């Protein structure tokens, strides 16, 4: 999901919202939460658009 706005006559992506939906056992939830806190620092896409597009992530367990 994201937010797109018009900048003059051009559509521009302003915000990207990512939901990670993991199917892992309860014994792995704390580890997944911990990794989720810092994963964007090591994500090539997040690092490439950081500063020009806001990124929000959410972690859900199935």
mmCIF file of the N, C-alpha and C atoms, coordinates in Angstrom:
data_MODEL
# 
_entry.id   MODEL 
# 
loop_
_atom_site.group_PDB 
_atom_site.id 
_atom_site.type_symbol 
_atom_site.label_atom_id 
_atom_site.label_alt_id 
_atom_site.label_comp_id 
_atom_site.label_asym_id 
_atom_site.label_entity_id 
_atom_site.label_seq_id 
_atom_site.pdbx_PDB_ins_code 
_atom_site.Cartn_x 
_atom_site.Cartn_y 
_atom_site.Cartn_z 
_atom_site.occupancy 
_atom_site.B_iso_or_equiv 
_atom_site.pdbx_formal_charge 
_atom_site.auth_seq_id 
_atom_site.auth_comp_id 
_atom_site.auth_asym_id 
_atom_site.auth_atom_id 
_atom_site.pdbx_PDB_model_num 
ATOM 1   N N  . UNK A 1 1  ? 0.852  -1.149  0.000   1.00 0.00 ? 1  UNK A N  1 
ATOM 2   C CA . UNK A 1 1  ? 0.000  0.000   0.000   1.00 0.00 ? 1  UNK A CA 1 
ATOM 3   C C  . UNK A 1 1  ? 0.909  1.225   0.000   1.00 0.00 ? 1  UNK A C  1 
ATOM 4   N N  . UNK A 1 2  ? 0.380  2.338   -0.432  1.00 0.00 ? 2  UNK A N  1 
ATOM 5   C CA . UNK A 1 2  ? 1.197  3.527   -0.466  1.00 0.00 ? 2  UNK A CA 1 
ATOM 6   C C  . UNK A 1 2  ? 0.372  4.783   -0.662  1.00 0.00 ? 2  UNK A C  1 
ATOM 7   N N  . UNK A 1 3  ? 1.064  5.901   -0.687  1.00 0.00 ? 3  UNK A N  1 
ATOM 8   C CA . UNK A 1 3  ? 0.426  7.178   -0.906  1.00 0.00 ? 3  UNK A CA 1 
ATOM 9   C C  . UNK A 1 3  ? 1.028  7.801   -2.152  1.00 0.00 ? 3  UNK A C  1 
ATOM 10  N N  . UNK A 1 4  ? 0.158  8.136   -3.097  1.00 0.00 ? 4  UNK A N  1 
ATOM 11  C CA . UNK A 1 4  ? 0.586  8.756   -4.346  1.00 0.00 ? 4  UNK A CA 1 
ATOM 12  C C  . UNK A 1 4  ? -0.066 10.125  -4.425  1.00 0.00 ? 4  UNK A C  1 
ATOM 13  N N  . UNK A 1 5  ? 0.727  11.127  -4.766  1.00 0.00 ? 5  UNK A N  1 
ATOM 14  C CA . UNK A 1 5  ? 0.213  12.485  -4.891  1.00 0.00 ? 5  UNK A CA 1 
ATOM 15  C C  . UNK A 1 5  ? 0.627  13.056  -6.244  1.00 0.00 ? 5  UNK A C  1 
ATOM 16  N N  . UNK A 1 6  ? -0.098 14.073  -6.649  1.00 0.00 ? 6  UNK A N  1 
ATOM 17  C CA . UNK A 1 6  ? 0.243  14.756  -7.881  1.00 0.00 ? 6  UNK A CA 1 
ATOM 18  C C  . UNK A 1 6  ? 1.230  15.876  -7.584  1.00 0.00 ? 6  UNK A C  1 
ATOM 19  N N  . UNK A 1 7  ? 2.294  15.934  -8.344  1.00 0.00 ? 7  UNK A N  1 
ATOM 20  C CA . UNK A 1 7  ? 3.280  16.998  -8.268  1.00 0.00 ? 7  UNK A CA 1 
ATOM 21  C C  . UNK A 1 7  ? 3.265  17.668  -9.636  1.00 0.00 ? 7  UNK A C  1 
ATOM 22  N N  . UNK A 1 8  ? 2.494  18.728  -9.750  1.00 0.00 ? 8  UNK A N  1 
ATOM 23  C CA . UNK A 1 8  ? 2.253  19.305  -11.075 1.00 0.00 ? 8  UNK A CA 1 
ATOM 24  C C  . UNK A 1 8  ? 1.373  18.343  -11.851 1.00 0.00 ? 8  UNK A C  1 
ATOM 25  N N  . UNK A 1 9  ? 1.889  17.832  -12.957 1.00 0.00 ? 9  UNK A N  1 
ATOM 26  C CA . UNK A 1 9  ? 1.138  16.877  -13.777 1.00 0.00 ? 9  UNK A CA 1 
ATOM 27  C C  . UNK A 1 9  ? 1.681  15.457  -13.647 1.00 0.00 ? 9  UNK A C  1 
ATOM 28  N N  . UNK A 1 10 ? 2.542  15.257  -12.658 1.00 0.00 ? 10 UNK A N  1 
ATOM 29  C CA . UNK A 1 10 ? 3.204  13.959  -12.499 1.00 0.00 ? 10 UNK A CA 1 
ATOM 30  C C  . UNK A 1 10 ? 2.770  13.306  -11.186 1.00 0.00 ? 10 UNK A C  1 
ATOM 31  N N  . UNK A 1 11 ? 2.449  12.016  -11.218 1.00 0.00 ? 11 UNK A N  1 
ATOM 32  C CA . UNK A 1 11 ? 2.155  11.264  -10.002 1.00 0.00 ? 11 UNK A CA 1 
ATOM 33  C C  . UNK A 1 11 ? 3.468  10.886  -9.328  1.00 0.00 ? 11 UNK A C  1 
ATOM 34  N N  . UNK A 1 12 ? 3.535  11.125  -8.023  1.00 0.00 ? 12 UNK A N  1 
ATOM 35  C CA . UNK A 1 12 ? 4.757  10.863  -7.264  1.00 0.00 ? 12 UNK A CA 1 
ATOM 36  C C  . UNK A 1 12 ? 4.408  10.005  -6.058  1.00 0.00 ? 12 UNK A C  1 
ATOM 37  N N  . UNK A 1 13 ? 5.194  8.965   -5.819  1.00 0.00 ? 13 UNK A N  1 
ATOM 38  C CA . UNK A 1 13 ? 5.002  8.117   -4.644  1.00 0.00 ? 13 UNK A CA 1 
ATOM 39  C C  . UNK A 1 13 ? 5.621  8.836   -3.447  1.00 0.00 ? 13 UNK A C  1 
ATOM 40  N N  . UNK A 1 14 ? 4.817  9.070   -2.425  1.00 0.00 ? 14 UNK A N  1 
ATOM 41  C CA . UNK A 1 14 ? 5.287  9.776   -1.233  1.00 0.00 ? 14 UNK A CA 1 
ATOM 42  C C  . UNK A 1 14 ? 5.551  8.834   -0.056  1.00 0.00 ? 14 UNK A C  1 
ATOM 43  N N  . UNK A 1 15 ? 4.786  7.731   0.016   1.00 0.00 ? 15 UNK A N  1 
ATOM 44  C CA . UNK A 1 15 ? 4.886  6.833   1.166   1.00 0.00 ? 15 UNK A CA 1 
ATOM 45  C C  . UNK A 1 15 ? 4.580  5.407   0.725   1.00 0.00 ? 15 UNK A C  1 
ATOM 46  N N  . UNK A 1 16 ? 5.331  4.461   1.256   1.00 0.00 ? 16 UNK A N  1 
ATOM 47  C CA . UNK A 1 16 ? 5.121  3.036   1.014   1.00 0.00 ? 16 UNK A CA 1 
ATOM 48  C C  . UNK A 1 16 ? 4.878  2.375   2.360   1.00 0.00 ? 16 UNK A C  1 
ATOM 49  N N  . UNK A 1 17 ? 3.830  1.563   2.433   1.00 0.00 ? 17 UNK A N  1 
ATOM 50  C CA . UNK A 1 17 ? 3.509  0.834   3.652   1.00 0.00 ? 17 UNK A CA 1 
ATOM 51  C C  . UNK A 1 17 ? 3.582  -0.663  3.347   1.00 0.00 ? 17 UNK A C  1 
ATOM 52  N N  . UNK A 1 18 ? 4.435  -1.361  4.073   1.00 0.00 ? 18 UNK A N  1 
ATOM 53  C CA . UNK A 1 18 ? 4.665  -2.788  3.852   1.00 0.00 ? 18 UNK A CA 1 
ATOM 54  C C  . UNK A 1 18 ? 4.212  -3.567  5.080   1.00 0.00 ? 18 UNK A C  1 
ATOM 55  N N  . UNK A 1 19 ? 3.437  -4.621  4.860   1.00 0.00 ? 19 UNK A N  1 
ATOM 56  C CA . UNK A 1 19 ? 3.038  -5.511  5.949   1.00 0.00 ? 19 UNK A CA 1 
ATOM 57  C C  . UNK A 1 19 ? 3.683  -6.869  5.713   1.00 0.00 ? 19 UNK A C  1 
ATOM 58  N N  . UNK A 1 20 ? 4.486  -7.299  6.660   1.00 0.00 ? 20 UNK A N  1 
ATOM 59  C CA . UNK A 1 20 ? 5.082  -8.631  6.623   1.00 0.00 ? 20 UNK A CA 1 
ATOM 60  C C  . UNK A 1 20 ? 4.152  -9.558  7.385   1.00 0.00 ? 20 UNK A C  1 
ATOM 61  N N  . UNK A 1 21 ? 3.693  -10.609 6.738   1.00 0.00 ? 21 UNK A N  1 
ATOM 62  C CA . UNK A 1 21 ? 2.806  -11.586 7.357   1.00 0.00 ? 21 UNK A CA 1 
ATOM 63  C C  . UNK A 1 21 ? 3.556  -12.906 7.442   1.00 0.00 ? 21 UNK A C  1 
ATOM 64  N N  . UNK A 1 22 ? 3.997  -13.250 8.642   1.00 0.00 ? 22 UNK A N  1 
ATOM 65  C CA . UNK A 1 22 ? 4.836  -14.434 8.830   1.00 0.00 ? 22 UNK A CA 1 
ATOM 66  C C  . UNK A 1 22 ? 4.063  -15.590 9.440   1.00 0.00 ? 22 UNK A C  1 
ATOM 67  N N  . UNK A 1 23 ? 4.320  -16.762 8.901   1.00 0.00 ? 23 UNK A N  1 
ATOM 68  C CA . UNK A 1 23 ? 3.756  -17.993 9.458   1.00 0.00 ? 23 UNK A CA 1 
ATOM 69  C C  . UNK A 1 23 ? 4.896  -18.724 10.168  1.00 0.00 ? 23 UNK A C  1 
ATOM 70  N N  . UNK A 1 24 ? 5.140  -18.318 11.415  1.00 0.00 ? 24 UNK A N  1 
ATOM 71  C CA . UNK A 1 24 ? 6.186  -18.958 12.223  1.00 0.00 ? 24 UNK A CA 1 
ATOM 72  C C  . UNK A 1 24 ? 5.605  -19.296 13.581  1.00 0.00 ? 24 UNK A C  1 
ATOM 73  N N  . UNK A 1 25 ? 6.211  -20.265 14.220  1.00 0.00 ? 25 UNK A N  1 
ATOM 74  C CA . UNK A 1 25 ? 5.753  -20.669 15.540  1.00 0.00 ? 25 UNK A CA 1 
ATOM 75  C C  . UNK A 1 25 ? 5.969  -19.564 16.572  1.00 0.00 ? 25 UNK A C  1 
ATOM 76  N N  . UNK A 1 26 ? 5.186  -19.619 17.634  1.00 0.00 ? 26 UNK A N  1 
ATOM 77  C CA . UNK A 1 26 ? 5.254  -18.610 18.696  1.00 0.00 ? 26 UNK A CA 1 
ATOM 78  C C  . UNK A 1 26 ? 6.657  -18.494 19.288  1.00 0.00 ? 26 UNK A C  1 
ATOM 79  N N  . UNK A 1 27 ? 7.412  -19.581 19.252  1.00 0.00 ? 27 UNK A N  1 
ATOM 80  C CA . UNK A 1 27 ? 8.766  -19.544 19.818  1.00 0.00 ? 27 UNK A CA 1 
ATOM 81  C C  . UNK A 1 27 ? 9.705  -18.637 19.011  1.00 0.00 ? 27 UNK A C  1 
ATOM 82  N N  . UNK A 1 28 ? 9.304  -18.250 17.797  1.00 0.00 ? 28 UNK A N  1 
ATOM 83  C CA . UNK A 1 28 ? 10.123 -17.390 16.945  1.00 0.00 ? 28 UNK A CA 1 
ATOM 84  C C  . UNK A 1 28 ? 9.617  -15.946 16.880  1.00 0.00 ? 28 UNK A C  1 
ATOM 85  N N  . UNK A 1 29 ? 8.531  -15.641 17.529  1.00 0.00 ? 29 UNK A N  1 
ATOM 86  C CA . UNK A 1 29 ? 7.942  -14.305 17.447  1.00 0.00 ? 29 UNK A CA 1 
ATOM 87  C C  . UNK A 1 29 ? 8.891  -13.213 17.960  1.00 0.00 ? 29 UNK A C  1 
ATOM 88  N N  . UNK A 1 30 ? 9.532  -13.435 19.083  1.00 0.00 ? 30 UNK A N  1 
ATOM 89  C CA . UNK A 1 30 ? 10.427 -12.410 19.638  1.00 0.00 ? 30 UNK A CA 1 
ATOM 90  C C  . UNK A 1 30 ? 11.606 -12.150 18.711  1.00 0.00 ? 30 UNK A C  1 
ATOM 91  N N  . UNK A 1 31 ? 12.138 -13.214 18.124  1.00 0.00 ? 31 UNK A N  1 
ATOM 92  C CA . UNK A 1 31 ? 13.250 -13.049 17.180  1.00 0.00 ? 31 UNK A CA 1 
ATOM 93  C C  . UNK A 1 31 ? 12.799 -12.259 15.964  1.00 0.00 ? 31 UNK A C  1 
ATOM 94  N N  . UNK A 1 32 ? 11.630 -12.600 15.425  1.00 0.00 ? 32 UNK A N  1 
ATOM 95  C CA . UNK A 1 32 ? 11.101 -11.892 14.252  1.00 0.00 ? 32 UNK A CA 1 
ATOM 96  C C  . UNK A 1 32 ? 10.864 -10.418 14.577  1.00 0.00 ? 32 UNK A C  1 
ATOM 97  N N  . UNK A 1 33 ? 10.352 -10.128 15.754  1.00 0.00 ? 33 UNK A N  1 
ATOM 98  C CA . UNK A 1 33 ? 10.113 -8.731  16.152  1.00 0.00 ? 33 UNK A CA 1 
ATOM 99  C C  . UNK A 1 33 ? 11.433 -7.969  16.249  1.00 0.00 ? 33 UNK A C  1 
ATOM 100 N N  . UNK A 1 34 ? 12.432 -8.617  16.802  1.00 0.00 ? 34 UNK A N  1 
ATOM 101 C CA . UNK A 1 34 ? 13.745 -7.984  16.954  1.00 0.00 ? 34 UNK A CA 1 
ATOM 102 C C  . UNK A 1 34 ? 14.370 -7.683  15.594  1.00 0.00 ? 34 UNK A C  1 
ATOM 103 N N  . UNK A 1 35 ? 14.301 -8.646  14.681  1.00 0.00 ? 35 UNK A N  1 
ATOM 104 C CA . UNK A 1 35 ? 14.854 -8.458  13.333  1.00 0.00 ? 35 UNK A CA 1 
ATOM 105 C C  . UNK A 1 35 ? 14.079 -7.386  12.572  1.00 0.00 ? 35 UNK A C  1 
ATOM 106 N N  . UNK A 1 36 ? 12.768 -7.362  12.760  1.00 0.00 ? 36 UNK A N  1 
ATOM 107 C CA . UNK A 1 36 ? 11.934 -6.370  12.082  1.00 0.00 ? 36 UNK A CA 1 
ATOM 108 C C  . UNK A 1 36 ? 12.372 -4.947  12.446  1.00 0.00 ? 36 UNK A C  1 
ATOM 109 N N  . UNK A 1 37 ? 12.845 -4.751  13.662  1.00 0.00 ? 37 UNK A N  1 
ATOM 110 C CA . UNK A 1 37 ? 13.254 -3.424  14.120  1.00 0.00 ? 37 UNK A CA 1 
ATOM 111 C C  . UNK A 1 37 ? 14.420 -2.844  13.320  1.00 0.00 ? 37 UNK A C  1 
ATOM 112 N N  . UNK A 1 38 ? 15.318 -3.691  12.814  1.00 0.00 ? 38 UNK A N  1 
ATOM 113 C CA . UNK A 1 38 ? 16.496 -3.160  12.130  1.00 0.00 ? 38 UNK A CA 1 
ATOM 114 C C  . UNK A 1 38 ? 16.655 -3.624  10.683  1.00 0.00 ? 38 UNK A C  1 
ATOM 115 N N  . UNK A 1 39 ? 15.739 -4.418  10.167  1.00 0.00 ? 39 UNK A N  1 
ATOM 116 C CA . UNK A 1 39 ? 15.935 -5.010  8.842   1.00 0.00 ? 39 UNK A CA 1 
ATOM 117 C C  . UNK A 1 39 ? 16.067 -3.978  7.726   1.00 0.00 ? 39 UNK A C  1 
ATOM 118 N N  . UNK A 1 40 ? 15.393 -2.835  7.826   1.00 0.00 ? 40 UNK A N  1 
ATOM 119 C CA . UNK A 1 40 ? 15.435 -1.841  6.747   1.00 0.00 ? 40 UNK A CA 1 
ATOM 120 C C  . UNK A 1 40 ? 16.851 -1.307  6.509   1.00 0.00 ? 40 UNK A C  1 
ATOM 121 N N  . UNK A 1 41 ? 17.678 -1.321  7.551   1.00 0.00 ? 41 UNK A N  1 
ATOM 122 C CA . UNK A 1 41 ? 19.065 -0.869  7.403   1.00 0.00 ? 41 UNK A CA 1 
ATOM 123 C C  . UNK A 1 41 ? 19.839 -1.725  6.406   1.00 0.00 ? 41 UNK A C  1 
ATOM 124 N N  . UNK A 1 42 ? 19.405 -2.962  6.211   1.00 0.00 ? 42 UNK A N  1 
ATOM 125 C CA . UNK A 1 42 ? 20.119 -3.906  5.351   1.00 0.00 ? 42 UNK A CA 1 
ATOM 126 C C  . UNK A 1 42 ? 19.331 -4.271  4.097   1.00 0.00 ? 42 UNK A C  1 
ATOM 127 N N  . UNK A 1 43 ? 18.213 -3.603  3.865   1.00 0.00 ? 43 UNK A N  1 
ATOM 128 C CA . UNK A 1 43 ? 17.365 -3.873  2.698   1.00 0.00 ? 43 UNK A CA 1 
ATOM 129 C C  . UNK A 1 43 ? 17.778 -2.948  1.555   1.00 0.00 ? 43 UNK A C  1 
ATOM 130 N N  . UNK A 1 44 ? 18.188 -3.489  0.404   1.00 0.00 ? 44 UNK A N  1 
ATOM 131 C CA . UNK A 1 44 ? 18.618 -2.649  -0.712  1.00 0.00 ? 44 UNK A CA 1 
ATOM 132 C C  . UNK A 1 44 ? 17.533 -1.683  -1.199  1.00 0.00 ? 44 UNK A C  1 
ATOM 133 N N  . UNK A 1 45 ? 16.285 -2.124  -1.235  1.00 0.00 ? 45 UNK A N  1 
ATOM 134 C CA . UNK A 1 45 ? 15.204 -1.251  -1.700  1.00 0.00 ? 45 UNK A CA 1 
ATOM 135 C C  . UNK A 1 45 ? 14.977 -0.112  -0.704  1.00 0.00 ? 45 UNK A C  1 
ATOM 136 N N  . UNK A 1 46 ? 14.887 -0.452  0.570   1.00 0.00 ? 46 UNK A N  1 
ATOM 137 C CA . UNK A 1 46 ? 14.679 0.570   1.597   1.00 0.00 ? 46 UNK A CA 1 
ATOM 138 C C  . UNK A 1 46 ? 15.817 1.584   1.591   1.00 0.00 ? 46 UNK A C  1 
ATOM 139 N N  . UNK A 1 47 ? 17.035 1.115   1.458   1.00 0.00 ? 47 UNK A N  1 
ATOM 140 C CA . UNK A 1 47 ? 18.194 2.026   1.446   1.00 0.00 ? 47 UNK A CA 1 
ATOM 141 C C  . UNK A 1 47 ? 18.202 2.893   0.198   1.00 0.00 ? 47 UNK A C  1 
ATOM 142 N N  . UNK A 1 48 ? 17.720 2.361   -0.914  1.00 0.00 ? 48 UNK A N  1 
ATOM 143 C CA . UNK A 1 48 ? 17.720 3.115   -2.174  1.00 0.00 ? 48 UNK A CA 1 
ATOM 144 C C  . UNK A 1 48 ? 16.716 4.254   -2.168  1.00 0.00 ? 48 UNK A C  1 
ATOM 145 N N  . UNK A 1 49 ? 15.549 4.036   -1.566  1.00 0.00 ? 49 UNK A N  1 
ATOM 146 C CA . UNK A 1 49 ? 14.507 5.066   -1.607  1.00 0.00 ? 49 UNK A CA 1 
ATOM 147 C C  . UNK A 1 49 ? 14.445 5.907   -0.332  1.00 0.00 ? 49 UNK A C  1 
ATOM 148 N N  . UNK A 1 50 ? 15.218 5.527   0.654   1.00 0.00 ? 50 UNK A N  1 
ATOM 149 C CA . UNK A 1 50 ? 15.239 6.269   1.920   1.00 0.00 ? 50 UNK A CA 1 
ATOM 150 C C  . UNK A 1 50 ? 15.621 7.724   1.662   1.00 0.00 ? 50 UNK A C  1 
ATOM 151 N N  . UNK A 1 51 ? 14.881 8.616   2.279   1.00 0.00 ? 51 UNK A N  1 
ATOM 152 C CA . UNK A 1 51 ? 15.155 10.031  2.095   1.00 0.00 ? 51 UNK A CA 1 
ATOM 153 C C  . UNK A 1 51 ? 14.266 10.677  1.057   1.00 0.00 ? 51 UNK A C  1 
ATOM 154 N N  . UNK A 1 52 ? 13.766 9.878   0.111   1.00 0.00 ? 52 UNK A N  1 
ATOM 155 C CA . UNK A 1 52 ? 12.878 10.446  -0.903  1.00 0.00 ? 52 UNK A CA 1 
ATOM 156 C C  . UNK A 1 52 ? 11.454 9.915   -0.777  1.00 0.00 ? 52 UNK A C  1 
ATOM 157 N N  . UNK A 1 53 ? 11.311 8.722   -0.224  1.00 0.00 ? 53 UNK A N  1 
ATOM 158 C CA . UNK A 1 53 ? 9.999  8.112   -0.013  1.00 0.00 ? 53 UNK A CA 1 
ATOM 159 C C  . UNK A 1 53 ? 9.957  7.583   1.417   1.00 0.00 ? 53 UNK A C  1 
ATOM 160 N N  . UNK A 1 54 ? 8.924  7.959   2.164   1.00 0.00 ? 54 UNK A N  1 
ATOM 161 C CA . UNK A 1 54 ? 8.756  7.444   3.520   1.00 0.00 ? 54 UNK A CA 1 
ATOM 162 C C  . UNK A 1 54 ? 8.374  5.970   3.460   1.00 0.00 ? 54 UNK A C  1 
ATOM 163 N N  . UNK A 1 55 ? 8.936  5.178   4.362   1.00 0.00 ? 55 UNK A N  1 
ATOM 164 C CA . UNK A 1 55 ? 8.657  3.744   4.405   1.00 0.00 ? 55 UNK A CA 1 
ATOM 165 C C  . UNK A 1 55 ? 8.144  3.405   5.810   1.00 0.00 ? 55 UNK A C  1 
ATOM 166 N N  . UNK A 1 56 ? 7.021  2.705   5.860   1.00 0.00 ? 56 UNK A N  1 
ATOM 167 C CA . UNK A 1 56 ? 6.481  2.215   7.139   1.00 0.00 ? 56 UNK A CA 1 
ATOM 168 C C  . UNK A 1 56 ? 6.283  0.719   7.005   1.00 0.00 ? 56 UNK A C  1 
ATOM 169 N N  . UNK A 1 57 ? 6.684  -0.029  8.015   1.00 0.00 ? 57 UNK A N  1 
ATOM 170 C CA . UNK A 1 57 ? 6.493  -1.469  7.977   1.00 0.00 ? 57 UNK A CA 1 
ATOM 171 C C  . UNK A 1 57 ? 5.737  -1.925  9.208   1.00 0.00 ? 57 UNK A C  1 
ATOM 172 N N  . UNK A 1 58 ? 5.061  -3.050  9.023   1.00 0.00 ? 58 UNK A N  1 
ATOM 173 C CA . UNK A 1 58 ? 4.274  -3.651  10.103  1.00 0.00 ? 58 UNK A CA 1 
ATOM 174 C C  . UNK A 1 58 ? 4.512  -5.146  10.048  1.00 0.00 ? 58 UNK A C  1 
ATOM 175 N N  . UNK A 1 59 ? 4.571  -5.788  11.189  1.00 0.00 ? 59 UNK A N  1 
ATOM 176 C CA . UNK A 1 59 ? 4.792  -7.223  11.283  1.00 0.00 ? 59 UNK A CA 1 
ATOM 177 C C  . UNK A 1 59 ? 3.566  -7.885  11.878  1.00 0.00 ? 59 UNK A C  1 
ATOM 178 N N  . UNK A 1 60 ? 3.060  -8.888  11.164  1.00 0.00 ? 60 UNK A N  1 
ATOM 179 C CA . UNK A 1 60 ? 1.906  -9.671  11.633  1.00 0.00 ? 60 UNK A CA 1 
ATOM 180 C C  . UNK A 1 60 ? 2.284  -11.145 11.624  1.00 0.00 ? 60 UNK A C  1 
ATOM 181 N N  . UNK A 1 61 ? 1.678  -11.888 12.535  1.00 0.00 ? 61 UNK A N  1 
ATOM 182 C CA . UNK A 1 61 ? 1.899  -13.335 12.587  1.00 0.00 ? 61 UNK A CA 1 
ATOM 183 C C  . UNK A 1 61 ? 0.595  -14.041 12.208  1.00 0.00 ? 61 UNK A C  1 
ATOM 184 N N  . UNK A 1 62 ? 0.751  -15.092 11.394  1.00 0.00 ? 62 UNK A N  1 
ATOM 185 C CA . UNK A 1 62 ? -0.420 -15.895 11.002  1.00 0.00 ? 62 UNK A CA 1 
ATOM 186 C C  . UNK A 1 62 ? -0.455 -17.159 11.817  1.00 0.00 ? 62 UNK A C  1 
# 
